[in-house]
Amino acid sequence: MAVRSKIVFGDNEAIVDEGGFLRVVVSGLPLNTTGNKQIIYRKFLTLNNDGTTTEMTVDGSTTPQRFTINAEPKKDIFITSLSFQILGTGIALGEDFAGSGASLTNGCRLFYKDNINGEVNIGTQLQNNFDFIRLCQGNPAFNNGGDNTATGPFIAPSITSSGSGKGGSVADGIIPVLDIKSVFGLAFGIRLNANTKDELVLEVNDNLSTGLGVGASFNIIAYGFEIDRNQEG
């Protein structure tokens, strides 16, 4: 014989709809038990996770060069967006990478790896500037006033490189943002589990150390949050 029961908290009673689903509301607030364990995360992808080499204009034509964020021993990392910066003098969209005037031969590969799924590709054969913009679904969609020549839509004019690029000069650039939550439907982004070999990787498979022109630069910043699984409270 079935037993009818209710889930009640104070004056609020849980409701099961006609389809047999329990109605719930997704809260924009973390659980009280999370406390201060959830903190802001912002980090460049760096060469072999060395923590310092952010500039991706390297030679990966013979041996692929990997720029990574690796899992940490005590914290789960949740990456919710990636900010790309590709600079070059006279930069264009299609058939051009960082102002070189040509697409890459092999292209870059963006992927993450975990213990369950292995390597999961996010973008492959990213060969020109427009490939990165399309990966990010045209986000942000902007233009500089309608000039479709040297600096048209999706091209930000006169960005000054940090000096880590070739010459550190003023150049135009593309600055697309990949919103992982929105594009892929992952509510908390890409998770790099604590104390594992999980990683996020941008793999360079061409020689980007030459031929890109003055002011060329390429880097990625990951945004999200991390949770300290070992902190009490």
Number of C-alpha atoms within 10 A of each C-alpha: 3 4 4 5 6 8 8 10 8 5 5 8 10 12 14 11 9 7 6 8 9 10 9 9 5 5 7 6 6 9 8 8 9 14 13 12 16 16 12 11 15 14 15 21 27 23 21 15 18 12 14 11 15 22 21 25 23 18 16 20 16 9 11 17 22 23 27 24 26 23 20 18 14 16 20 20 29 21 24 21 21 21 16 20 19 26 35 31 23 19 29 28 23 14 16 21 28 33 28 22 20 17 20 21 14 16 20 23 19 19 16 21 19 18 11 7 8 10 15 12 12 15 16 16 15 23 22 24 28 21 22 25 22 14 17 22 15 15 15 14 11 13 15 13 9 10 11 12 10 13 22 18 18 22 26 18 20 15 19 17 23 14 13 18 22 20 14 15 20 19 23 25 32 27 20 25 22 23 20 19 15 12 12 12 10 13 11 14 20 21 22 25 22 19 13 15 14 22 22 26 25 25 20 24 24 21 21 21 17 13 13 23 19 21 25 32 31 22 21 22 17 21 20 19 20 23 21 18 14 10 12 10 9
